[in-house]
Amino acid sequence: MGDVAAKIKVMPESVDTNLAELKEKLKAAIPAGANLHGDIVEEPIAFGLKALIVTLIVNDQEGRNRSYRRSFCKDPGAENVKVIDVNRF
């Protein structure tokens, strides 16, 4: 098995959510076996709301993406977490 790049979209609870703090919480929540690829990117949604796009390099094992998504869901400030793309690295 190889590695895959998993793009995860994290929606903050509100426009008032401190994105810098949320980014640090997300970095701290990355579980063992995953590595952050690049920076966490802000993606404008609407009316000042921005999503955070996290790209992780993970081992290509069944069910691994769900476990990473769950670890981000536990962070206060994260409203919704969704895996949006998975590609071979």
C-alpha positions as CSV (number, residue, x, y, z in Angstrom):
1,M,0.0,0.0,0.0
2,G,1.1,3.6,-0.6
3,D,0.2,6.9,0.7
4,V,-2.7,9.1,-0.2
5,A,-3.4,12.9,0.1
6,A,-6.7,13.4,1.8
7,K,-8.3,16.9,1.6
8,I,-10.5,17.7,4.5
9,K,-12.9,20.7,4.7
10,V,-13.5,22.1,8.1
11,M,-16.4,24.5,8.5
12,P,-16.2,26.8,11.5
13,E,-19.1,27.3,13.8
14,S,-19.6,31.0,12.8
15,V,-18.0,34.0,11.1
16,D,-16.8,35.0,14.5
17,T,-14.7,31.9,15.0
18,N,-11.0,32.7,15.4
19,L,-9.5,30.8,12.4
20,A,-5.9,31.2,13.7
21,E,-6.9,29.4,16.9
22,L,-8.9,26.8,15.0
23,K,-5.9,26.1,12.7
24,E,-3.7,25.5,15.8
25,K,-6.3,23.1,17.3
26,L,-6.5,21.2,14.0
27,K,-2.7,20.9,13.8
28,A,-2.7,19.5,17.4
29,A,-5.5,17.1,16.6
30,I,-3.6,15.4,13.7
31,P,-3.3,11.8,14.8
32,A,-0.1,9.7,14.7
33,G,0.4,8.2,11.2
34,A,-0.7,11.4,9.4
35,N,1.3,14.4,8.2
36,L,0.1,17.8,7.3
37,H,0.9,18.6,3.7
38,G,1.5,22.3,3.2
39,D,-0.4,24.9,5.1
40,I,-4.0,24.9,6.2
41,V,-5.8,27.0,3.6
42,E,-8.7,29.4,4.1
43,E,-11.4,29.1,1.4
44,P,-14.0,31.8,1.2
45,I,-17.6,30.5,1.4
46,A,-20.0,33.5,1.7
47,F,-20.7,36.6,3.7
48,G,-17.3,36.5,5.4
49,L,-17.5,32.8,6.3
50,K,-14.3,30.8,5.5
51,A,-13.8,27.1,5.5
52,L,-10.4,25.6,6.3
53,I,-8.9,23.1,3.9
54,V,-6.5,20.6,5.6
55,T,-4.4,18.2,3.4
56,L,-3.1,15.2,5.1
57,I,-0.7,12.5,3.8
58,V,-1.9,9.2,5.2
59,N,-1.4,5.5,4.7
60,D,-3.8,4.0,2.2
61,Q,-5.8,1.8,4.6
62,E,-9.6,1.3,4.6
63,G,-11.3,3.5,7.2
64,R,-8.4,5.7,7.9
65,N,-10.0,8.9,6.5
66,R,-13.0,8.5,8.8
67,S,-10.7,8.3,11.9
68,Y,-9.0,11.6,10.9
69,R,-12.3,13.3,10.2
70,R,-13.6,12.2,13.7
71,S,-10.5,13.6,15.4
72,F,-11.2,17.1,13.8
73,C,-14.9,16.9,14.8
74,K,-13.9,16.9,18.5
75,D,-12.3,20.4,18.2
76,P,-14.4,23.2,19.6
77,G,-15.0,25.8,16.8
78,A,-15.4,23.1,14.1
79,E,-19.0,22.9,13.0
80,N,-18.7,20.4,10.1
81,V,-15.9,18.2,8.9
82,K,-15.9,16.5,5.5
83,V,-13.4,14.6,3.4
84,I,-13.7,16.3,0.0
85,D,-10.9,14.6,-2.0
86,V,-8.6,11.6,-1.8
87,N,-5.8,10.9,-4.3
88,R,-2.7,8.8,-4.5
89,F,0.3,10.7,-3.4
